[in-house]
Amino acid sequence: MKKNKFRIRTQETILPSIGRQQEQKGKMLREQFHLAYDSIKPVNLIKSTLSEAIESRGFKDNLFNRGRKLTTGFLSKYYLKVKIAAPLKKLLGTALMFGITRLITQNPGALKTFGKKLLNITRKS
């Protein structure tokens, strides 16, 4: 008889604790489901992808380098523009512009140091 009382008491104490554990696991599972569902939405996928891309260091460096190259190319074309209709002068101007652009793209460090030196000179004046 003592065994039956012990068995009944353990069942009375164990079953409610198992029920509470199941409720907690159910709540956690629902929360995980809602988080997964929100992360799969197309808007959230696009947001997370863009934020990861923008936050990466390589993206910022690439953007800066491309902007610098475009600006340099534009400025060299603007200053070296040949307004005379002579074909030989146009050809020489284009070759000079191509050479300067190629030099800048192959040696970006030299351009940075030149720009820093130029800024230091203008600040001292």
N, C-alpha and C positions, 0 to 999 in steps of 0.2 A: 503494500500500500504506500509505503514511503516513496517508492520509485515513481508511482503514478502522480503523486503530489508534486514531486520534483519536476517531472516531465511537464505537467500542466503549468507550473510556475515559470519554467524556462520558456515555454511557448507563449505565455502571457507577456513576458518581458521582452522576448526576442521579436515577436511579430510586430509590435508597434515601432520598434527601432528600425526594422527592415522597411516598414512603410514610410517612415520619415526619410530614410536614405533614398528610397525610390522617388519620393517627391522632390528631394534636392537634386537628384540626377536628372529628373524630368525637367526641372526649371533650368538647369545648366544646359541641357540639350536644346531646349527651346531658344535660349539666348544665343547659343552657337548657331542654330539654324537661322535666326534673324540676322546675325552678323554676316553669315555666309550669303544669305539672300541679298542683303544690301550691297555686299561687295561684288556681286555678279551683275548688278544693274548696269546697263550700258553707260549711263552718265558717270557712275562712280568708277567704272573701268577706265574711261577716258580721263577723268580727273586724276586718278592715281598714276596712270601712265605718263601724263604730261608733267605732273609734279615730280616724278622720279627723273624724267629726262631733263627738266630744267634745273633740278638740284644737283645733278652730276657735274663734276668739275670739268670734264672733257667737253661738255656742251658749251659751257661758258667760254672756255679757251678757244674752241672752234668758232664760236660766234664772234669773239673779239678779233681773231686772226682774219676771218673772212671779211669783216667790216673794215679792218685796216687795209687789206689787199684791195678791196673795192675802192676805198677812198684814195689810196695811193694811185691806183690805175686811173681813176677819174681825174685826179689832180695832174698827173703826168700828161694825160691826153689833153687836158685843158691848157696847160702851159706850153706844150709842145705842138699845139695845133698849127698847122701850116695853112695859111690862108691864100697863098699864092697857088695858081693853077698848074705850076710846073710839076710834071709827073715825077721827075727825079727828086725834087725836094719833098714831095709827099712820101715817096718811097723811103727816103732817108729819115724823115720824121717818124714814120711808122716803125722802121727798124730800131731807131733810138728808143721809142716808147716801149717796144717789145723787149729790148735789152734791159731797160730800167725796171720794167715789171718783173722780168725773170730774175734779175739780181735781187730784187726785194723779196720775192717769194722764196728764193733759195737761201737767203741770209736774213731771216727776220730779226735775229739778235742784233745785227749791225744797225738795222733801222731803229730798234729800240734805244740803243746807246746813242745814236745820232740825235734822236728826238730828245732824250734826256739832256744831252749836252746843249742842244739848242734852247731848251727850256731854262737851263741854268744860266746861260748867257743872257737871255731876255729878262730873267728875274734880277740879275745883278745890275742891269742897266737902269 
